[in-house]
């Protein structure tokens, strides 16, 4: 399958590297608003065609799918644009800002017999499969906490008075949309839509959220989500039952996964796993869906419904904390 990329950031490069490990994924074209940058990026990654015009890219009959990794604020419109031009779309998280946008694009894609998926590595990792299989060992689960604190490399720029995209709310970014979404995905994928959501966000002076906490209340269980882009943690997240505990070091990649009970500790997934392997799994799933176009596939329905649930939780948190987008 010949695909094109939108964006030339580090995540695009990571996706290209991971996709190279998947037979059938063929990078054909790249896009940047700056043609010289597009040329350089195409040369670096052996893409056949550089573009600086979205209309021309969308009209290229060789391109079957598009991977979108532009700034968040452009995800919805660009995804809609390429779907209308008959391209399958794999859009970086968050693929849309709202639940309504997500549902609209899913319906548009399915009506045109196209695949529209959110690029979220968490639910496609070996760690997630192992975690789900291990849940019965935990007994009755009444609590969990998922913690993702990652001091942003762009934070010093913000402190210097500059306005990097990741701390610019007009770009639909900030802590919740950048890393908090991983916490939400894991909770939604494992436990579904909560009965109640209690949340709090901490804002920078420009009203970008720097950190946040959400408590998702389920029947007989609560899941606490903690996330920040202005500090770093070195502890583990946990799912806690009355006969055992799962602990893991990475909420996004689900690495460093252990089962603990009293004096027993079983390593299930190592601390370090190649990003090519982790991101390659999501690329392989996208390719499989683009090839089969089976909308009744259990894996597809799970990915689609989880994406919708995550958007609904996000909508709730943004509304309760008066986000400006």
N, C-alpha and C positions, 0 to 999 in steps of 0.2 A: 504494500500500500504506500503510494507516494503521498507524503504529507509536507505541509509548510508550517513555519513557526512565525508567530507574531511577537516581537520583543527580542532584545539581545542581552538581557540581564543574565546574572549567574544561574538563575533557576532554569532558564532556557537552555543554557549550556549543559546543566546537569541532566535535563530531560533528554537532550540529544545524545549524550553519552550513554544514558540508560537504554534508550531506544535502539542503539546500535547493537545491544546484546540480544535483541528480539528479532528472530528471523521473520522477514516480511515487512518490517518498518524501514522505509526508505526516505530519508530526508531529501526533498527535491527543491524546495524554495524557502527563502527567508525574507522577512520584512523588517524594515526600519524606516522611520520618517526621513532619515538621513541616508541618501543613496550610497554615499561613500562607505558609511558604516555597514550598510547591508552588503555591499561588495566584499568588504573585509571579513564580515561574519560568514558569508557564503564560502569564501575561499578557505577560511579557517576550518570549516566543518564539511567541506566537500559537497556543498549544495550546488545544484545546477544553475539556479536562477535567483538573483537578488531582486527584490522589489522595494519601491518606496511609494507605491500606489496600491491601495487596497482593492480598488475596482478591478485593476488589471490582474492582481493576484486571484481574486475571486472568480474571474472569467477564464482563468487558465484551466483547460480541460484535463491536463495531466494531474492536477491536484485533487486527491480524493478526500483529504482530511486536513484540518487546521488545528494546531496546538496554540492556544492563546495564553500569553504570559505578559500582557501589557499591564499598566496600572489598573487597580481594581475598578476605578470609576468607568473604565471603558469596556469591561467584560461583558456586560449585558448587551449593549448596542452592537459590539463586534460579533458576539456569538449569534445574535439575531440576523445580522447582515450576512454572515457566511452560511447559516442555515438556509436563508432565503435564496442563496446562490447555489444550493445543492451540495454543500460540503458538510461532512461529518465534523463535529466540533468536540475537542477535548480542552476544557478551559481550566486554568489554574484556580485553586481556591483563593478567595471565595468567588465562585463562578457568577453569582449574582449577589446583589445586596439584600433583596427581599424574597420572601416566599412566593409572592405573586409573580415576580419575574421568573423564578425558577420553574414554577408550574407552567407559565406561558411558553417558555422555551422548550420544555420537555414535550408539551403538546404539539408545538410547531414541528419539532424534529420527528416525532412519531407519525404525524400526519403526512410528512414528506418522505417517510421510510428512511430517516437518517438517525444517526446516533449523536446524542448530546449528553456528555458526561462531565462531571467535575473531577479534576485531577487532584485527588487526595490520597496520598500513599498509604495512610494508616490502615484502612479497611482491606487493603490488598496484600498486606505483609504476612509473612509466615508467623510473626508475633501475634497478629490478631487471630489467626486460625488456631494457634496453640492456646491463646488466652481463652477463647470460647470453649475449647475442648476441656480446659482445666477447671472451668467454673463449678462443675459438680463436686470437685474435691473440696471446695470451700465450705460446703454445707449451706446453712442459712446465711445469706448475705444481707446485712442491714446497713452497711456503710461503705463508702469508697471516697477517695480523694485523688483527683488528677491535678498535678501541679506542673505548670510549664512557665518557668521564669527564665527568660533569655535576654541578657543585656544587649541591646541592639548596637551594632557597629555604627549605626547612623545617629545614635543618641548624642555623641559629642558635637555633631554638626548642629543639632537642634539647640544644644546648650550654648553654642557660639552665635546663636541668633539667626541661623540659616533655616531653610524650610524643606528638609528632605521629604520626599513623597510619603514615606512610611509614617511620618508624624504630621501629616497634613490631612485633616479631616475632609477637606474638599475633594480629596482623591479617594474617599471612602475607605480609608485605612485606619491604622491605630492598633492597639493591642488585641482587642476582641476579634477583629477581622483578619489579623495577621497570624497570631498564634493561639488565641483563645478558641478559634474555630476547631483546632485539633482536639482540645478538651471536649468541646461539644460533640464532635464527630464520634469520639470513643464512647461517650455516654449514650448518645442516640443509637449507635450501632449495637451496643450491648443490651441496652435497657429500654429503648424506644422513647416516646414522648412522655415527659413527666406530667404528673397531675398538677404540680404547682412549681413556680419558679420564683426564687427570691434572689435578687442580685444587687450589686453595688459596683460602681466604677469610679476610679480615681483619674481626674483629668489634669492635663497640663494647662498652662495659661491660654493656649490657643484652642482649647476645648478638644484636643485629641486625647483619647483615653490612653493612659500610660499603664494602667493595671486594673484588674477587676477580679471579682469573686461572684460566683453564682452557686446557689444551693438548689439542686433539682430534687424535688420531693416525689418519690414513687411510693406505691403501696408497701408499707413495712420496710422502706429503705430510703436513704438520702445519699446523694452524690454531691460532693463539694468540689467545685472547679476553681482553681486559682491560677492566674496568669499575669505576666508582667513583661514589659519590654525595657524596663528601666532598672532591672536588678537581676541577679543570677542566683539560682539555687543549686545545691549539690546533693539533695536528698532524693528519695524514691517516692513515686506514686504507689497507691495500694488499693486493692479490692479486698475487703476484710469479711470473712465468714466465721462461723463458730467452730469450724474444723480445719481452717487453714487460711492463709493469706497469699495473694499474688502481689508481688512488688515488681516495679519496672522503672528503669532509669529514664526512658524517653517516651513521652506521650505521643509524639508524632511518628516515630519509627518503631515503637514497641520493642526496643532492644533492652538488654539487661533485665530479662524477665526471669523471675524466680518464684518457686512455690516454697512457702515457709509454714511450718507447723512445729511449735515447741523447738526442739533441737534439730529438726530436719530442715535442710535447705537444698532444693533441687534446682540446678540451673537449667532453664528450658530454652532460652534464646541468649546468645552471648551479648556482651556489652557493645561490641563493635561488629557491625554488619555493613558491607559495601553499599553505598548509596545507589550504585548501578543495579544491584540486586533488588533493593527496596523499591526504587522508582521503576525498575524494569517490570515489576509485577503489575503496576497500574497501566503501563504502556501495553503490556501483553493482553490485559483485560479489554482495553479500548480496541486493540486490533481484532480480538476475538469477536467483539460485539459488532464492529464495522463489517466483518466478514460474514457473520451469521444473520445479523439483523433480526434476532429472535427476542421480541419484546416480552415474551412470556417466560423467558429464562429467569430462573430463581435469582441468579447473581445480579442480573440487570435490575430486577424489581427491588432487590435489597439496596443496591447502590442508589437507584432513583428515589426510593421512599426515604432512605436515610438522609439524602441531600435535602429533601423537602422538610423533614423534621428539624434538621440543623438550622435551616433558614427560619423556621417558625420560632425556635428558641432564640435565635439572634434578634429577630424582630421584637420579641418580648423584652429582651435585655436592653436594646437600644431605646425602646419606648419608655421603659421604666426609669432609665437614667438620662433621658433628655439628650440623646445624641443629636447632632445637628444634621445628620443624614439618615 
